[in-house]
Amino acid sequence: MHARKARFGSARVANELREKGVADDLIANAVTEIKEHELEHAVAVCRKKYKASPTSRENWAKQARFLQSRGFSFDVIKKALNQTEIED
């Protein structure tokens, strides 16, 4: 879990843990731990893949789909993409 949380969102990590047969209470603990810094991880992953912030709706949607495939929730994606716009 610790190795995956920097690159993936809580939904993807939880799904991978379920596939490996980890108990639900342990998954819940892992998800709460991951959610503490999920926004920072989403921004870092997005910055690594896309050097510039989205300039059009198409670019915004493309970056959002990428983060969604990594297991980040829409609320986190929205905040991360808006945050990268401010930083530029």
PDB file with one MODEL, atoms N, CA, C and O in Angstrom:
MODEL        1
ATOM      1  N   MET A   1       0.823  -1.181   0.000  1.00  0.00           N
ATOM      2  CA  MET A   1       0.000   0.000   0.000  1.00  0.00           C
ATOM      3  C   MET A   1       0.870   1.249   0.000  1.00  0.00           C
ATOM      4  O   MET A   1       0.567   2.206  -0.713  1.00  0.00           O
ATOM      5  N   HIS A   2       1.921   1.261   0.766  1.00  0.00           N
ATOM      6  CA  HIS A   2       2.760   2.447   0.867  1.00  0.00           C
ATOM      7  C   HIS A   2       3.441   2.780  -0.451  1.00  0.00           C
ATOM      8  O   HIS A   2       3.636   3.951  -0.776  1.00  0.00           O
ATOM      9  N   ALA A   3       3.794   1.776  -1.192  1.00  0.00           N
ATOM     10  CA  ALA A   3       4.438   2.010  -2.482  1.00  0.00           C
ATOM     11  C   ALA A   3       3.441   2.507  -3.524  1.00  0.00           C
ATOM     12  O   ALA A   3       3.832   3.229  -4.441  1.00  0.00           O
ATOM     13  N   ARG A   4       2.192   2.149  -3.412  1.00  0.00           N
ATOM     14  CA  ARG A   4       1.181   2.483  -4.413  1.00  0.00           C
ATOM     15  C   ARG A   4       0.510   3.829  -4.154  1.00  0.00           C
ATOM     16  O   ARG A   4       0.012   4.455  -5.090  1.00  0.00           O
ATOM     17  N   LYS A   5       0.488   4.286  -2.903  1.00  0.00           N
ATOM     18  CA  LYS A   5      -0.299   5.473  -2.574  1.00  0.00           C
ATOM     19  C   LYS A   5       0.246   6.749  -3.213  1.00  0.00           C
ATOM     20  O   LYS A   5      -0.512   7.702  -3.388  1.00  0.00           O
ATOM     21  N   ALA A   6       1.517   6.803  -3.566  1.00  0.00           N
ATOM     22  CA  ALA A   6       2.071   8.000  -4.189  1.00  0.00           C
ATOM     23  C   ALA A   6       1.667   8.107  -5.661  1.00  0.00           C
ATOM     24  O   ALA A   6       1.682   9.201  -6.227  1.00  0.00           O
ATOM     25  N   ARG A   7       1.311   7.000  -6.275  1.00  0.00           N
ATOM     26  CA  ARG A   7       0.984   7.008  -7.702  1.00  0.00           C
ATOM     27  C   ARG A   7      -0.487   6.809  -8.006  1.00  0.00           C
ATOM     28  O   ARG A   7      -0.942   7.134  -9.103  1.00  0.00           O
ATOM     29  N   PHE A   8      -1.242   6.277  -7.047  1.00  0.00           N
ATOM     30  CA  PHE A   8      -2.635   5.942  -7.300  1.00  0.00           C
ATOM     31  C   PHE A   8      -3.542   6.512  -6.219  1.00  0.00           C
ATOM     32  O   PHE A   8      -3.105   6.811  -5.108  1.00  0.00           O
ATOM     33  N   GLY A   9      -4.814   6.654  -6.571  1.00  0.00           N
ATOM     34  CA  GLY A   9      -5.809   7.156  -5.641  1.00  0.00           C
ATOM     35  C   GLY A   9      -6.328   6.067  -4.725  1.00  0.00           C
ATOM     36  O   GLY A   9      -5.997   4.891  -4.868  1.00  0.00           O
ATOM     37  N   SER A  10      -7.144   6.488  -3.788  1.00  0.00           N
ATOM     38  CA  SER A  10      -7.654   5.558  -2.778  1.00  0.00           C
ATOM     39  C   SER A  10      -8.545   4.474  -3.377  1.00  0.00           C
ATOM     40  O   SER A  10      -8.535   3.340  -2.898  1.00  0.00           O
ATOM     41  N   ALA A  11      -9.312   4.800  -4.410  1.00  0.00           N
ATOM     42  CA  ALA A  11     -10.201   3.806  -5.010  1.00  0.00           C
ATOM     43  C   ALA A  11      -9.414   2.667  -5.652  1.00  0.00           C
ATOM     44  O   ALA A  11      -9.772   1.498  -5.511  1.00  0.00           O
ATOM     45  N   ARG A  12      -8.356   3.012  -6.349  1.00  0.00           N
ATOM     46  CA  ARG A  12      -7.563   1.970  -7.013  1.00  0.00           C
ATOM     47  C   ARG A  12      -6.814   1.108  -5.997  1.00  0.00           C
ATOM     48  O   ARG A  12      -6.752  -0.112  -6.144  1.00  0.00           O
ATOM     49  N   VAL A  13      -6.255   1.730  -4.985  1.00  0.00           N
ATOM     50  CA  VAL A  13      -5.535   0.968  -3.960  1.00  0.00           C
ATOM     51  C   VAL A  13      -6.498   0.042  -3.229  1.00  0.00           C
ATOM     52  O   VAL A  13      -6.166  -1.112  -2.957  1.00  0.00           O
ATOM     53  N   ALA A  14      -7.696   0.543  -2.907  1.00  0.00           N
ATOM     54  CA  ALA A  14      -8.691  -0.290  -2.225  1.00  0.00           C
ATOM     55  C   ALA A  14      -9.094  -1.467  -3.104  1.00  0.00           C
ATOM     56  O   ALA A  14      -9.237  -2.585  -2.608  1.00  0.00           O
ATOM     57  N   ASN A  15      -9.277  -1.234  -4.389  1.00  0.00           N
ATOM     58  CA  ASN A  15      -9.647  -2.304  -5.309  1.00  0.00           C
ATOM     59  C   ASN A  15      -8.552  -3.361  -5.394  1.00  0.00           C
ATOM     60  O   ASN A  15      -8.842  -4.557  -5.387  1.00  0.00           O
ATOM     61  N   GLU A  16      -7.292  -2.927  -5.473  1.00  0.00           N
ATOM     62  CA  GLU A  16      -6.189  -3.881  -5.537  1.00  0.00           C
ATOM     63  C   GLU A  16      -6.079  -4.694  -4.250  1.00  0.00           C
ATOM     64  O   GLU A  16      -5.781  -5.887  -4.294  1.00  0.00           O
ATOM     65  N   LEU A  17      -6.318  -4.058  -3.114  1.00  0.00           N
ATOM     66  CA  LEU A  17      -6.279  -4.788  -1.844  1.00  0.00           C
ATOM     67  C   LEU A  17      -7.412  -5.810  -1.763  1.00  0.00           C
ATOM     68  O   LEU A  17      -7.215  -6.920  -1.269  1.00  0.00           O
ATOM     69  N   ARG A  18      -8.613  -5.430  -2.256  1.00  0.00           N
ATOM     70  CA  ARG A  18      -9.739  -6.371  -2.274  1.00  0.00           C
ATOM     71  C   ARG A  18      -9.417  -7.571  -3.149  1.00  0.00           C
ATOM     72  O   ARG A  18      -9.738  -8.705  -2.794  1.00  0.00           O
ATOM     73  N   GLU A  19      -8.780  -7.328  -4.298  1.00  0.00           N
ATOM     74  CA  GLU A  19      -8.416  -8.421  -5.208  1.00  0.00           C
ATOM     75  C   GLU A  19      -7.433  -9.388  -4.558  1.00  0.00           C
ATOM     76  O   GLU A  19      -7.429 -10.579  -4.869  1.00  0.00           O
ATOM     77  N   LYS A  20      -6.609  -8.881  -3.666  1.00  0.00           N
ATOM     78  CA  LYS A  20      -5.623  -9.734  -3.002  1.00  0.00           C
ATOM     79  C   LYS A  20      -6.190 -10.419  -1.760  1.00  0.00           C
ATOM     80  O   LYS A  20      -5.494 -11.204  -1.116  1.00  0.00           O
ATOM     81  N   GLY A  21      -7.454 -10.129  -1.417  1.00  0.00           N
ATOM     82  CA  GLY A  21      -8.108 -10.807  -0.315  1.00  0.00           C
ATOM     83  C   GLY A  21      -7.852 -10.199   1.061  1.00  0.00           C
ATOM     84  O   GLY A  21      -7.963 -10.889   2.074  1.00  0.00           O
ATOM     85  N   VAL A  22      -7.514  -8.927   1.103  1.00  0.00           N
ATOM     86  CA  VAL A  22      -7.274  -8.249   2.381  1.00  0.00           C
ATOM     87  C   VAL A  22      -8.621  -7.974   3.039  1.00  0.00           C
ATOM     88  O   VAL A  22      -9.609  -7.704   2.356  1.00  0.00           O
ATOM     89  N   ALA A  23      -8.656  -8.042   4.362  1.00  0.00           N
ATOM     90  CA  ALA A  23      -9.888  -7.837   5.120  1.00  0.00           C
ATOM     91  C   ALA A  23     -10.405  -6.410   4.946  1.00  0.00           C
ATOM     92  O   ALA A  23      -9.630  -5.470   4.772  1.00  0.00           O
ATOM     93  N   ASP A  24     -11.733  -6.267   4.996  1.00  0.00           N
ATOM     94  CA  ASP A  24     -12.368  -4.967   4.767  1.00  0.00           C
ATOM     95  C   ASP A  24     -11.966  -3.909   5.792  1.00  0.00           C
ATOM     96  O   ASP A  24     -11.817  -2.739   5.439  1.00  0.00           O
ATOM     97  N   ASP A  25     -11.790  -4.297   7.045  1.00  0.00           N
ATOM     98  CA  ASP A  25     -11.408  -3.306   8.057  1.00  0.00           C
ATOM     99  C   ASP A  25      -9.998  -2.769   7.804  1.00  0.00           C
ATOM    100  O   ASP A  25      -9.728  -1.595   8.056  1.00  0.00           O
ATOM    101  N   LEU A  26      -9.110  -3.612   7.314  1.00  0.00           N
ATOM    102  CA  LEU A  26      -7.767  -3.151   6.969  1.00  0.00           C
ATOM    103  C   LEU A  26      -7.785  -2.241   5.738  1.00  0.00           C
ATOM    104  O   LEU A  26      -7.018  -1.281   5.655  1.00  0.00           O
ATOM    105  N   ILE A  27      -8.656  -2.548   4.799  1.00  0.00           N
ATOM    106  CA  ILE A  27      -8.806  -1.699   3.613  1.00  0.00           C
ATOM    107  C   ILE A  27      -9.329  -0.330   4.021  1.00  0.00           C
ATOM    108  O   ILE A  27      -8.852   0.690   3.524  1.00  0.00           O
ATOM    109  N   ALA A  28     -10.304  -0.300   4.920  1.00  0.00           N
ATOM    110  CA  ALA A  28     -10.860   0.974   5.382  1.00  0.00           C
ATOM    111  C   ALA A  28      -9.788   1.823   6.062  1.00  0.00           C
ATOM    112  O   ALA A  28      -9.733   3.035   5.856  1.00  0.00           O
ATOM    113  N   ASN A  29      -8.940   1.194   6.868  1.00  0.00           N
ATOM    114  CA  ASN A  29      -7.848   1.925   7.509  1.00  0.00           C
ATOM    115  C   ASN A  29      -6.866   2.458   6.473  1.00  0.00           C
ATOM    116  O   ASN A  29      -6.390   3.588   6.591  1.00  0.00           O
ATOM    117  N   ALA A  30      -6.564   1.666   5.476  1.00  0.00           N
ATOM    118  CA  ALA A  30      -5.630   2.084   4.436  1.00  0.00           C
ATOM    119  C   ALA A  30      -6.200   3.251   3.634  1.00  0.00           C
ATOM    120  O   ALA A  30      -5.475   4.186   3.292  1.00  0.00           O
ATOM    121  N   VAL A  31      -7.485   3.197   3.338  1.00  0.00           N
ATOM    122  CA  VAL A  31      -8.118   4.261   2.556  1.00  0.00           C
ATOM    123  C   VAL A  31      -8.111   5.575   3.332  1.00  0.00           C
ATOM    124  O   VAL A  31      -7.840   6.628   2.753  1.00  0.00           O
ATOM    125  N   THR A  32      -8.399   5.533   4.614  1.00  0.00           N
ATOM    126  CA  THR A  32      -8.376   6.770   5.398  1.00  0.00           C
ATOM    127  C   THR A  32      -6.967   7.349   5.461  1.00  0.00           C
ATOM    128  O   THR A  32      -6.795   8.567   5.439  1.00  0.00           O
ATOM    129  N   GLU A  33      -5.973   6.494   5.539  1.00  0.00           N
ATOM    130  CA  GLU A  33      -4.579   6.966   5.553  1.00  0.00           C
ATOM    131  C   GLU A  33      -4.204   7.584   4.209  1.00  0.00           C
ATOM    132  O   GLU A  33      -3.513   8.602   4.171  1.00  0.00           O
ATOM    133  N   ILE A  34      -4.643   6.989   3.119  1.00  0.00           N
ATOM    134  CA  ILE A  34      -4.323   7.498   1.794  1.00  0.00           C
ATOM    135  C   ILE A  34      -5.025   8.826   1.541  1.00  0.00           C
ATOM    136  O   ILE A  34      -4.437   9.727   0.943  1.00  0.00           O
ATOM    137  N   LYS A  35      -6.267   8.961   1.985  1.00  0.00           N
ATOM    138  CA  LYS A  35      -7.046  10.167   1.721  1.00  0.00           C
ATOM    139  C   LYS A  35      -6.464  11.406   2.386  1.00  0.00           C
ATOM    140  O   LYS A  35      -6.790  12.522   1.984  1.00  0.00           O
ATOM    141  N   GLU A  36      -5.622  11.241   3.382  1.00  0.00           N
ATOM    142  CA  GLU A  36      -5.028  12.389   4.064  1.00  0.00           C
ATOM    143  C   GLU A  36      -4.188  13.227   3.105  1.00  0.00           C
ATOM    144  O   GLU A  36      -4.191  14.454   3.201  1.00  0.00           O
ATOM    145  N   HIS A  37      -3.476  12.593   2.191  1.00  0.00           N
ATOM    146  CA  HIS A  37      -2.578  13.298   1.279  1.00  0.00           C
ATOM    147  C   HIS A  37      -2.913  13.036  -0.185  1.00  0.00           C
ATOM    148  O   HIS A  37      -2.060  13.189  -1.059  1.00  0.00           O
ATOM    149  N   GLU A  38      -4.134  12.649  -0.445  1.00  0.00           N
ATOM    150  CA  GLU A  38      -4.517  12.268  -1.798  1.00  0.00           C
ATOM    151  C   GLU A  38      -4.451  13.447  -2.777  1.00  0.00           C
ATOM    152  O   GLU A  38      -4.068  13.267  -3.933  1.00  0.00           O
ATOM    153  N   LEU A  39      -4.814  14.629  -2.332  1.00  0.00           N
ATOM    154  CA  LEU A  39      -4.776  15.793  -3.212  1.00  0.00           C
ATOM    155  C   LEU A  39      -3.352  16.107  -3.641  1.00  0.00           C
ATOM    156  O   LEU A  39      -3.107  16.382  -4.816  1.00  0.00           O
ATOM    157  N   GLU A  40      -2.410  16.069  -2.705  1.00  0.00           N
ATOM    158  CA  GLU A  40      -1.015  16.345  -3.040  1.00  0.00           C
ATOM    159  C   GLU A  40      -0.469  15.310  -4.025  1.00  0.00           C
ATOM    160  O   GLU A  40       0.278  15.644  -4.944  1.00  0.00           O
ATOM    161  N   HIS A  41      -0.853  14.058  -3.818  1.00  0.00           N
ATOM    162  CA  HIS A  41      -0.399  13.000  -4.722  1.00  0.00           C
ATOM    163  C   HIS A  41      -0.992  13.180  -6.118  1.00  0.00           C
ATOM    164  O   HIS A  41      -0.309  12.959  -7.118  1.00  0.00           O
ATOM    165  N   ALA A  42      -2.267  13.581  -6.188  1.00  0.00           N
ATOM    166  CA  ALA A  42      -2.907  13.797  -7.486  1.00  0.00           C
ATOM    167  C   ALA A  42      -2.230  14.930  -8.243  1.00  0.00           C
ATOM    168  O   ALA A  42      -2.007  14.827  -9.450  1.00  0.00           O
ATOM    169  N   VAL A  43      -1.905  16.005  -7.545  1.00  0.00           N
ATOM    170  CA  VAL A  43      -1.219  17.128  -8.193  1.00  0.00           C
ATOM    171  C   VAL A  43       0.152  16.688  -8.694  1.00  0.00           C
ATOM    172  O   VAL A  43       0.550  17.036  -9.806  1.00  0.00           O
ATOM    173  N   ALA A  44       0.871  15.925  -7.878  1.00  0.00           N
ATOM    174  CA  ALA A  44       2.204  15.473  -8.273  1.00  0.00           C
ATOM    175  C   ALA A  44       2.149  14.546  -9.483  1.00  0.00           C
ATOM    176  O   ALA A  44       2.966  14.673 -10.396  1.00  0.00           O
ATOM    177  N   VAL A  45       1.202  13.622  -9.501  1.00  0.00           N
ATOM    178  CA  VAL A  45       1.061  12.693 -10.620  1.00  0.00           C
ATOM    179  C   VAL A  45       0.696  13.453 -11.895  1.00  0.00           C
ATOM    180  O   VAL A  45       1.220  13.168 -12.972  1.00  0.00           O
ATOM    181  N   CYS A  46      -0.199  14.413 -11.759  1.00  0.00           N
ATOM    182  CA  CYS A  46      -0.623  15.204 -12.920  1.00  0.00           C
ATOM    183  C   CYS A  46       0.532  16.048 -13.442  1.00  0.00           C
ATOM    184  O   CYS A  46       0.721  16.149 -14.654  1.00  0.00           O
ATOM    185  N   ARG A  47       1.301  16.651 -12.556  1.00  0.00           N
ATOM    186  CA  ARG A  47       2.454  17.467 -12.954  1.00  0.00           C
ATOM    187  C   ARG A  47       3.528  16.628 -13.651  1.00  0.00           C
ATOM    188  O   ARG A  47       4.185  17.091 -14.584  1.00  0.00           O
ATOM    189  N   LYS A  48       3.693  15.402 -13.188  1.00  0.00           N
ATOM    190  CA  LYS A  48       4.707  14.547 -13.792  1.00  0.00           C
ATOM    191  C   LYS A  48       4.314  14.154 -15.218  1.00  0.00           C
ATOM    192  O   LYS A  48       5.162  14.131 -16.110  1.00  0.00           O
ATOM    193  N   LYS A  49       3.054  13.850 -15.434  1.00  0.00           N
ATOM    194  CA  LYS A  49       2.575  13.422 -16.747  1.00  0.00           C
ATOM    195  C   LYS A  49       2.405  14.607 -17.700  1.00  0.00           C
ATOM    196  O   LYS A  49       2.847  14.561 -18.848  1.00  0.00           O
ATOM    197  N   TYR A  50       1.763  15.663 -17.211  1.00  0.00           N
ATOM    198  CA  TYR A  50       1.485  16.844 -18.026  1.00  0.00           C
ATOM    199  C   TYR A  50       2.221  18.032 -17.420  1.00  0.00           C
ATOM    200  O   TYR A  50       1.936  18.433 -16.292  1.00  0.00           O
ATOM    201  N   LYS A  51       3.144  18.581 -18.150  1.00  0.00           N
ATOM    202  CA  LYS A  51       3.962  19.679 -17.630  1.00  0.00           C
ATOM    203  C   LYS A  51       3.168  20.971 -17.472  1.00  0.00           C
ATOM    204  O   LYS A  51       3.469  21.771 -16.586  1.00  0.00           O
ATOM    205  N   ALA A  52       2.165  21.189 -18.309  1.00  0.00           N
ATOM    206  CA  ALA A  52       1.379  22.419 -18.271  1.00  0.00           C
ATOM    207  C   ALA A  52      -0.027  22.133 -17.762  1.00  0.00           C
ATOM    208  O   ALA A  52      -0.537  21.019 -17.884  1.00  0.00           O
ATOM    209  N   SER A  53      -0.633  23.149 -17.198  1.00  0.00           N
ATOM    210  CA  SER A  53      -2.012  23.004 -16.740  1.00  0.00           C
ATOM    211  C   SER A  53      -2.941  23.009 -17.950  1.00  0.00           C
ATOM    212  O   SER A  53      -2.555  23.478 -19.021  1.00  0.00           O
ATOM    213  N   PRO A  54      -4.149  22.497 -17.795  1.00  0.00           N
ATOM    214  CA  PRO A  54      -5.069  22.430 -18.939  1.00  0.00           C
ATOM    215  C   PRO A  54      -5.469  23.829 -19.404  1.00  0.00           C
ATOM    216  O   PRO A  54      -5.825  24.687 -18.596  1.00  0.00           O
ATOM    217  N   THR A  55      -5.404  24.044 -20.708  1.00  0.00           N
ATOM    218  CA  THR A  55      -5.736  25.351 -21.267  1.00  0.00           C
ATOM    219  C   THR A  55      -7.094  25.356 -21.956  1.00  0.00           C
ATOM    220  O   THR A  55      -7.648  26.422 -22.225  1.00  0.00           O
ATOM    221  N   SER A  56      -7.628  24.193 -22.240  1.00  0.00           N
ATOM    222  CA  SER A  56      -8.936  24.105 -22.894  1.00  0.00           C
ATOM    223  C   SER A  56      -9.759  23.014 -22.206  1.00  0.00           C
ATOM    224  O   SER A  56      -9.257  22.258 -21.374  1.00  0.00           O
ATOM    225  N   ARG A  57     -11.007  22.961 -22.572  1.00  0.00           N
ATOM    226  CA  ARG A  57     -11.889  21.934 -22.002  1.00  0.00           C
ATOM    227  C   ARG A  57     -11.409  20.534 -22.367  1.00  0.00           C
ATOM    228  O   ARG A  57     -11.501  19.605 -21.565  1.00  0.00           O
ATOM    229  N   GLU A  58     -10.900  20.394 -23.579  1.00  0.00           N
ATOM    230  CA  GLU A  58     -10.425  19.088 -24.029  1.00  0.00           C
ATOM    231  C   GLU A  58      -9.215  18.638 -23.220  1.00  0.00           C
ATOM    232  O   GLU A  58      -9.123  17.475 -22.829  1.00  0.00           O
ATOM    233  N   ASN A  59      -8.291  19.555 -22.971  1.00  0.00           N
ATOM    234  CA  ASN A  59      -7.120  19.221 -22.158  1.00  0.00           C
ATOM    235  C   ASN A  59      -7.508  18.921 -20.717  1.00  0.00           C
ATOM    236  O   ASN A  59      -6.952  18.023 -20.085  1.00  0.00           O
ATOM    237  N   TRP A  60      -8.473  19.690 -20.205  1.00  0.00           N
ATOM    238  CA  TRP A  60      -8.938  19.464 -18.835  1.00  0.00           C
ATOM    239  C   TRP A  60      -9.548  18.066 -18.734  1.00  0.00           C
ATOM    240  O   TRP A  60      -9.277  17.330 -17.785  1.00  0.00           O
ATOM    241  N   ALA A  61     -10.370  17.710 -19.715  1.00  0.00           N
ATOM    242  CA  ALA A  61     -11.020  16.397 -19.714  1.00  0.00           C
ATOM    243  C   ALA A  61      -9.988  15.282 -19.859  1.00  0.00           C
ATOM    244  O   ALA A  61     -10.110  14.236 -19.222  1.00  0.00           O
ATOM    245  N   LYS A  62      -8.982  15.500 -20.687  1.00  0.00           N
ATOM    246  CA  LYS A  62      -7.939  14.497 -20.883  1.00  0.00           C
ATOM    247  C   LYS A  62      -7.178  14.242 -19.591  1.00  0.00           C
ATOM    248  O   LYS A  62      -6.930  13.091 -19.230  1.00  0.00           O
ATOM    249  N   GLN A  63      -6.806  15.309 -18.892  1.00  0.00           N
ATOM    250  CA  GLN A  63      -6.087  15.163 -17.635  1.00  0.00           C
ATOM    251  C   GLN A  63      -6.988  14.561 -16.552  1.00  0.00           C
ATOM    252  O   GLN A  63      -6.527  13.781 -15.719  1.00  0.00           O
ATOM    253  N   ALA A  64      -8.260  14.923 -16.569  1.00  0.00           N
ATOM    254  CA  ALA A  64      -9.204  14.360 -15.605  1.00  0.00           C
ATOM    255  C   ALA A  64      -9.371  12.856 -15.827  1.00  0.00           C
ATOM    256  O   ALA A  64      -9.410  12.085 -14.867  1.00  0.00           O
ATOM    257  N   ARG A  65      -9.471  12.441 -17.088  1.00  0.00           N
ATOM    258  CA  ARG A  65      -9.591  11.001 -17.379  1.00  0.00           C
ATOM    259  C   ARG A  65      -8.346  10.252 -16.934  1.00  0.00           C
ATOM    260  O   ARG A  65      -8.442   9.139 -16.417  1.00  0.00           O
ATOM    261  N   PHE A  66      -7.182  10.852 -17.129  1.00  0.00           N
ATOM    262  CA  PHE A  66      -5.940  10.216 -16.690  1.00  0.00           C
ATOM    263  C   PHE A  66      -5.949  10.014 -15.170  1.00  0.00           C
ATOM    264  O   PHE A  66      -5.638   8.928 -14.681  1.00  0.00           O
ATOM    265  N   LEU A  67      -6.304  11.062 -14.433  1.00  0.00           N
ATOM    266  CA  LEU A  67      -6.330  10.944 -12.972  1.00  0.00           C
ATOM    267  C   LEU A  67      -7.412   9.969 -12.514  1.00  0.00           C
ATOM    268  O   LEU A  67      -7.234   9.258 -11.525  1.00  0.00           O
ATOM    269  N   GLN A  68      -8.527   9.938 -13.232  1.00  0.00           N
ATOM    270  CA  GLN A  68      -9.584   8.999 -12.889  1.00  0.00           C
ATOM    271  C   GLN A  68      -9.116   7.563 -13.093  1.00  0.00           C
ATOM    272  O   GLN A  68      -9.460   6.679 -12.308  1.00  0.00           O
ATOM    273  N   SER A  69      -8.340   7.330 -14.135  1.00  0.00           N
ATOM    274  CA  SER A  69      -7.826   5.975 -14.369  1.00  0.00           C
ATOM    275  C   SER A  69      -6.833   5.566 -13.292  1.00  0.00           C
ATOM    276  O   SER A  69      -6.609   4.377 -13.070  1.00  0.00           O
ATOM    277  N   ARG A  70      -6.243   6.537 -12.631  1.00  0.00           N
ATOM    278  CA  ARG A  70      -5.329   6.264 -11.533  1.00  0.00           C
ATOM    279  C   ARG A  70      -6.054   6.039 -10.208  1.00  0.00           C
ATOM    280  O   ARG A  70      -5.412   5.730  -9.203  1.00  0.00           O
ATOM    281  N   GLY A  71      -7.377   6.189 -10.188  1.00  0.00           N
ATOM    282  CA  GLY A  71      -8.152   5.876  -8.993  1.00  0.00           C
ATOM    283  C   GLY A  71      -8.469   7.048  -8.099  1.00  0.00           C
ATOM    284  O   GLY A  71      -8.870   6.857  -6.951  1.00  0.00           O
ATOM    285  N   PHE A  72      -8.298   8.270  -8.601  1.00  0.00           N
ATOM    286  CA  PHE A  72      -8.637   9.444  -7.806  1.00  0.00           C
ATOM    287  C   PHE A  72     -10.109   9.773  -7.987  1.00  0.00           C
ATOM    288  O   PHE A  72     -10.666   9.569  -9.066  1.00  0.00           O
ATOM    289  N   SER A  73     -10.746  10.287  -6.926  1.00  0.00           N
ATOM    290  CA  SER A  73     -12.159  10.642  -6.993  1.00  0.00           C
ATOM    291  C   SER A  73     -12.324  11.947  -7.763  1.00  0.00           C
ATOM    292  O   SER A  73     -11.363  12.697  -7.941  1.00  0.00           O
ATOM    293  N   PHE A  74     -13.549  12.215  -8.221  1.00  0.00           N
ATOM    294  CA  PHE A  74     -13.788  13.408  -9.020  1.00  0.00           C
ATOM    295  C   PHE A  74     -13.541  14.675  -8.213  1.00  0.00           C
ATOM    296  O   PHE A  74     -13.035  15.658  -8.754  1.00  0.00           O
ATOM    297  N   ASP A  75     -13.888  14.670  -6.927  1.00  0.00           N
ATOM    298  CA  ASP A  75     -13.646  15.848  -6.092  1.00  0.00           C
ATOM    299  C   ASP A  75     -12.157  16.171  -6.018  1.00  0.00           C
ATOM    300  O   ASP A  75     -11.765  17.334  -6.112  1.00  0.00           O
ATOM    301  N   VAL A  76     -11.342  15.156  -5.852  1.00  0.00           N
ATOM    302  CA  VAL A  76      -9.894  15.344  -5.783  1.00  0.00           C
ATOM    303  C   VAL A  76      -9.358  15.791  -7.139  1.00  0.00           C
ATOM    304  O   VAL A  76      -8.480  16.651  -7.206  1.00  0.00           O
ATOM    305  N   ILE A  77      -9.878  15.214  -8.217  1.00  0.00           N
ATOM    306  CA  ILE A  77      -9.438  15.582  -9.562  1.00  0.00           C
ATOM    307  C   ILE A  77      -9.747  17.049  -9.828  1.00  0.00           C
ATOM    308  O   ILE A  77      -8.903  17.791 -10.331  1.00  0.00           O
ATOM    309  N   LYS A  78     -10.953  17.456  -9.488  1.00  0.00           N
ATOM    310  CA  LYS A  78     -11.363  18.840  -9.719  1.00  0.00           C
ATOM    311  C   LYS A  78     -10.470  19.809  -8.949  1.00  0.00           C
ATOM    312  O   LYS A  78     -10.029  20.817  -9.501  1.00  0.00           O
ATOM    313  N   LYS A  79     -10.204  19.511  -7.689  1.00  0.00           N
ATOM    314  CA  LYS A  79      -9.336  20.367  -6.886  1.00  0.00           C
ATOM    315  C   LYS A  79      -7.911  20.368  -7.417  1.00  0.00           C
ATOM    316  O   LYS A  79      -7.264  21.414  -7.462  1.00  0.00           O
ATOM    317  N   ALA A  80      -7.425  19.211  -7.817  1.00  0.00           N
ATOM    318  CA  ALA A  80      -6.048  19.112  -8.309  1.00  0.00           C
ATOM    319  C   ALA A  80      -5.867  19.896  -9.601  1.00  0.00           C
ATOM    320  O   ALA A  80      -4.882  20.618  -9.753  1.00  0.00           O
ATOM    321  N   LEU A  81      -6.801  19.763 -10.530  1.00  0.00           N
ATOM    322  CA  LEU A  81      -6.671  20.480 -11.795  1.00  0.00           C
ATOM    323  C   LEU A  81      -6.847  21.981 -11.615  1.00  0.00           C
ATOM    324  O   LEU A  81      -6.177  22.768 -12.283  1.00  0.00           O
ATOM    325  N   ASN A  82      -7.733  22.381 -10.726  1.00  0.00           N
ATOM    326  CA  ASN A  82      -7.878  23.805 -10.443  1.00  0.00           C
ATOM    327  C   ASN A  82      -6.651  24.347  -9.725  1.00  0.00           C
ATOM    328  O   ASN A  82      -6.262  25.494  -9.946  1.00  0.00           O
ATOM    329  N   GLN A  83      -6.048  23.553  -8.887  1.00  0.00           N
ATOM    330  CA  GLN A  83      -4.845  23.968  -8.169  1.00  0.00           C
ATOM    331  C   GLN A  83      -3.664  24.128  -9.124  1.00  0.00           C
ATOM    332  O   GLN A  83      -2.861  25.048  -8.970  1.00  0.00           O
ATOM    333  N   THR A  84      -3.556  23.239 -10.105  1.00  0.00           N
ATOM    334  CA  THR A  84      -2.450  23.362 -11.051  1.00  0.00           C
ATOM    335  C   THR A  84      -2.628  24.591 -11.935  1.00  0.00           C
ATOM    336  O   THR A  84      -1.637  25.169 -12.384  1.00  0.00           O
ATOM    337  N   GLU A  85      -3.867  25.005 -12.196  1.00  0.00           N
ATOM    338  CA  GLU A  85      -4.116  26.225 -12.958  1.00  0.00           C
ATOM    339  C   GLU A  85      -3.621  27.446 -12.189  1.00  0.00           C
ATOM    340  O   GLU A  85      -3.056  28.365 -12.782  1.00  0.00           O
ATOM    341  N   ILE A  86      -3.828  27.462 -10.886  1.00  0.00           N
ATOM    342  CA  ILE A  86      -3.429  28.592 -10.047  1.00  0.00           C
ATOM    343  C   ILE A  86      -1.912  28.663  -9.952  1.00  0.00           C
ATOM    344  O   ILE A  86      -1.348  29.757  -9.956  1.00  0.00           O
ATOM    345  N   GLU A  87      -1.239  27.516  -9.867  1.00  0.00           N
ATOM    346  CA  GLU A  87       0.203  27.490  -9.702  1.00  0.00           C
ATOM    347  C   GLU A  87       0.950  27.998 -10.914  1.00  0.00           C
ATOM    348  O   GLU A  87       2.058  28.519 -10.787  1.00  0.00           O
ATOM    349  N   ASP A  88       0.351  27.853 -12.105  1.00  0.00           N
ATOM    350  CA  ASP A  88       1.037  28.293 -13.336  1.00  0.00           C
ATOM    351  C   ASP A  88       1.121  29.773 -13.478  1.00  0.00           C
ATOM    352  O   ASP A  88       1.670  30.269 -14.462  1.00  0.00           O
TER     353      ASP A  88
ENDMDL
END
